[in-house]
Amino acid sequence: MPSPRDLEIARTLGWYRIPLVSGPHVIAADHLAFYHPASFGSRKWCIEYTAPVAGNELVLRRDLFKDEPDHPRAMNEYYKVQLGTLQTLPRPIPADEWKRITFFYTTGELLLAAETIADLQVPSEQRGVLYRSIREKAITEQGYDTRHTPDLPIDLDLLALFTIRESGEMYFGNDEAGA
């Protein structure tokens, strides 16, 4: 949640924006939890609210903020995520040492039990289940194309090392995989 203005938009208008270029590649979540950065002043560096996800669409920033047609990112694409009512967590989840957070997946169980944001990390033995769940949701609800998505089992800790070639093929760190 970049700013208090964005929180107010989520609360009153029922949507949240996620930049296509820097957001997750799959928007397949039942709920979003909102992290407050330094722009929230005394309520900074914590997660205080969640909201159920009702759907999403891809739009230009200028269509989200019609009063800012000349904004430098007016032509950038964003996911406009439709939200249900914002819900306050029983207690805010402080960042502790984690101050810069973008997007990551967790579970509702971990969210409700977390003492700090570090507690939201899904244990490695459960990541495969979470990955399959997200993938299945993306396929059934969003028509997500999985033709180029690797099937499990793969070492999920290595996913961050993968890159996509200009041809659209996955590159796994050696030229033997197809140059």
Buried (B, 14 or more C-beta within 10 A) or exposed (E): BEEEEBBEBBEEEBBBBBBBEEBBEBBBBEBBBBBBBEBBEEEBBBBBBBBBBEEBEEBBBBEBBEEEEEEEBBEBBBBBBBBEEBEEBEEBBBBEEBEEBEBEBBBEEBBEEBEBBEEBEBEEEEBBEBBEBBBEBBBEEEEBEEEEBEEEEEEBEEEEEEEEEEEEEBBBEEEEEEE
